Amino acid sequence: MEYRELGSSGLLVSPICLGTMTFGAPVGEAAAIKLVHGAMERGVNFIDTANVYEGYDRYLGSAGGVAEEIVGKALRGRRDQIVLATKVCAPVGPGPQDRGLSASHILRELDRSLKRLQTDYLDLYVIHWPDKHTPLETTMTALDQVVRSGKVRYIGASNHNAAQLCEMLWIAERTGGPRVVSSQIPFSLLRREFEPDLEFCSRHSIGVTPYQPLQGGLLTGKYKRAGQPPSNSRLAEKPEWMWELGSALFDRLEAFEAIAASAQVPAARFALAWTLRQTAICSLVVGVKNMTQIEDAIAATEVAVSQQQLADLDVVAPPPWRQPNPIRS
Ligand SMILES: NC(=O)c1ccc[n+]([C@@H]2O[C@H](COP(=O)([O-])OP(=O)(O)OC[C@H]3O[C@@H](n4cnc5c(N)ncnc54)[C@H](OP(=O)(O)O)[C@@H]3O)[C@@H](O)[C@H]2O)c1
């Protein structure tokens, strides 16, 4: 496993990060603990969770905590071998203070996360979403406090665009507070809208840790135009978490699968390998249900994607519009 730098943190992480959004259901506690240990034995040293994760049982405002508890149990006696990230912001109850990025919510939720994770520090504390009710300065002051307290080593952002990351860097520079070291964005061959921001992340040493690089499983080749989805797949079990499969999407998936087949690489590995090739990408936050899937993800780190294949994939799933560069040669 070739480890990559997590932005400016100095931490080296595996290019595959174990996502835990499905821990609890459909991946029960015993299976999830085995997955964590199996992934670690194969070189994965980076785990992503969130205070709200509780698998398929999650609904907006439910208390969460289930995935963190499982990760805490899995890491007993192994904590130091892992770069552990969790997140805060999403609602964990019905009250007005049960969500967001106020100092109040952050400080309360951090202590709850640490308790569930059975640790006294997080390697990476990630703000899950921007919070329109809290000025960024207020959030950054709270994050400065948690870093100074020793409970958090580094801070990261999720679902923030380049302008928002830039504001975080400005505040850090102005106040001497912590710099954002990572950006977790939705990014896959089917979701490229954050792509223009990758260059910014590269220039400012922000490691990008894309989530849903398989688009929830759509890029694995398991869904076919004719017939029902496989019975133990996410589309069969939790369709609310998946995109609707129309004929335009199938056209795209079939064209992608044809390119993967001509490269003689299984579709899931090829999709992950494409994502790993992009600018500023540090580690892919993948969801897995069994050891075969984690092995597939790890195998993707060995797959080369040629210039011609990159160009062919751009035709199938075109990159987004980019602002023209005003300096023309
Ligand atoms: N920051 C955020 O806002 C945010 C949002 C969402 C997710 N995340 C993070 O990103 C992680 C990944 O998200 P995700 O699980 O939705 O997306 P994903 O990694 O794109 O999809 C994972 C799913 O695809 C299927 N799969 C994986 N490998 C496969 C393989 N080799 N062959 C066939 N099927 C395979 C499995 O589902 P089935 O076997 O059930 O079909 C698996 O649960 C989460 O666990 C979480 O940590 C973060």
The ligand as an SDF file (V2000), in Angstrom:
LIG
                    3D

 48 52  0  0  0  0  0  0  0  0999 V2000
  -19.5450   13.6450    4.0590 N   0  0  0  0  0  0  0  0  0  0  0  0
  -20.7340   13.2690    3.6540 C   0  0  0  0  0  0  0  0  0  0  0  0
  -21.6870   14.0700    3.5560 O   0  0  0  0  0  0  0  0  0  0  0  0
  -20.9380   11.8220    3.2830 C   0  0  0  0  0  0  0  0  0  0  0  0
  -22.1260   11.4430    2.6270 C   0  0  0  0  0  0  0  0  0  0  0  0
  -22.2710   10.1020    2.2810 C   0  0  0  0  0  0  0  0  0  0  0  0
  -21.2580    9.1800    2.5710 C   0  0  0  0  0  0  0  0  0  0  0  0
  -20.1320    9.5810    3.2270 N   0  0  0  0  0  0  0  0  0  0  0  0
  -19.0380    8.6060    3.5440 C   0  0  0  0  0  0  0  0  0  0  0  0
  -18.7280    7.9020    2.3710 O   0  0  0  0  0  0  0  0  0  0  0  0
  -18.7800    6.4920    2.6150 C   0  0  0  0  0  0  0  0  0  0  0  0
  -19.1500    5.7650    1.3410 C   0  0  0  0  0  0  0  0  0  0  0  0
  -20.4620    6.1020    0.9490 O   0  0  0  0  0  0  0  0  0  0  0  0
  -21.4050    5.0310    0.2340 P   0  0  0  0  0  0  0  0  0  0  0  0
  -21.2740    3.7210    0.9000 O   0  0  0  0  0  0  0  0  0  0  0  0
  -22.7390    5.6400    0.1270 O   0  0  0  0  0  0  0  0  0  0  0  0
  -20.8220    5.0400   -1.2460 O   0  0  0  0  0  0  0  0  0  0  0  0
  -19.9550    4.0740   -2.1640 P   0  0  0  0  0  0  0  0  0  0  0  0
  -18.6380    3.7710   -1.5610 O   0  0  0  0  0  0  0  0  0  0  0  0
  -19.9580    4.7410   -3.4860 O   0  0  0  0  0  0  0  0  0  0  0  0
  -20.8450    2.7450   -2.2820 O   0  0  0  0  0  0  0  0  0  0  0  0
  -20.6750    1.7060   -1.3880 C   0  0  0  0  0  0  0  0  0  0  0  0
  -21.6290    0.5800   -1.6880 C   0  0  0  0  0  0  0  0  0  0  0  0
  -21.3920    0.0410   -2.9910 O   0  0  0  0  0  0  0  0  0  0  0  0
  -21.4520   -1.3840   -2.9560 C   0  0  0  0  0  0  0  0  0  0  0  0
  -20.1130   -1.8870   -3.2760 N   0  0  0  0  0  0  0  0  0  0  0  0
  -18.9190   -1.4570   -2.7670 C   0  0  0  0  0  0  0  0  0  0  0  0
  -17.8960   -2.1340   -3.3340 N   0  0  0  0  0  0  0  0  0  0  0  0
  -18.4360   -2.9940   -4.2140 C   0  0  0  0  0  0  0  0  0  0  0  0
  -17.9000   -3.9430   -5.1030 C   0  0  0  0  0  0  0  0  0  0  0  0
  -16.5810   -4.1240   -5.2090 N   0  0  0  0  0  0  0  0  0  0  0  0
  -18.7520   -4.6610   -5.8830 N   0  0  0  0  0  0  0  0  0  0  0  0
  -20.0760   -4.4750   -5.7910 C   0  0  0  0  0  0  0  0  0  0  0  0
  -20.6650   -3.5990   -4.9570 N   0  0  0  0  0  0  0  0  0  0  0  0
  -19.8570   -2.8510   -4.1780 C   0  0  0  0  0  0  0  0  0  0  0  0
  -21.9010   -1.7620   -1.5440 C   0  0  0  0  0  0  0  0  0  0  0  0
  -23.3380   -1.7630   -1.4860 O   0  0  0  0  0  0  0  0  0  0  0  0
  -24.2390   -3.0570   -1.6750 P   0  0  0  0  0  0  0  0  0  0  0  0
  -23.3700   -4.2750   -1.6350 O   0  0  0  0  0  0  0  0  0  0  0  0
  -25.2120   -2.9620   -0.5460 O   0  0  0  0  0  0  0  0  0  0  0  0
  -24.9130   -2.8560   -2.9950 O   0  0  0  0  0  0  0  0  0  0  0  0
  -21.4070   -0.5770   -0.7300 C   0  0  0  0  0  0  0  0  0  0  0  0
  -22.0960   -0.4170    0.4840 O   0  0  0  0  0  0  0  0  0  0  0  0
  -19.7710    6.3650    3.7690 C   0  0  0  0  0  0  0  0  0  0  0  0
  -19.6380    5.1550    4.4720 O   0  0  0  0  0  0  0  0  0  0  0  0
  -19.4250    7.5620    4.5960 C   0  0  0  0  0  0  0  0  0  0  0  0
  -18.3080    7.2720    5.4340 O   0  0  0  0  0  0  0  0  0  0  0  0
  -19.9530   10.8820    3.5670 C   0  0  0  0  0  0  0  0  0  0  0  0
  1  2  1  0
  2  3  2  0
  2  4  1  0
  4  5  1  0
  4 48  2  0
  5  6  2  0
  6  7  1  0
  7  8  2  0
  8  9  1  0
  8 48  1  0
  9 10  1  0
  9 46  1  0
 10 11  1  0
 11 12  1  0
 11 44  1  0
 12 13  1  0
 13 14  1  0
 14 15  2  0
 14 16  1  0
 14 17  1  0
 17 18  1  0
 18 19  2  0
 18 20  1  0
 18 21  1  0
 21 22  1  0
 22 23  1  0
 23 24  1  0
 23 42  1  0
 24 25  1  0
 25 26  1  0
 25 36  1  0
 26 27  1  0
 26 35  1  0
 27 28  2  0
 28 29  1  0
 29 30  1  0
 29 35  2  0
 30 31  1  0
 30 32  2  0
 32 33  1  0
 33 34  2  0
 34 35  1  0
 36 37  1  0
 36 42  1  0
 37 38  1  0
 38 39  2  0
 38 40  1  0
 38 41  1  0
 42 43  1  0
 44 45  1  0
 44 46  1  0
 46 47  1  0
M  CHG  2   8   1  16  -1
M  END
$$$$
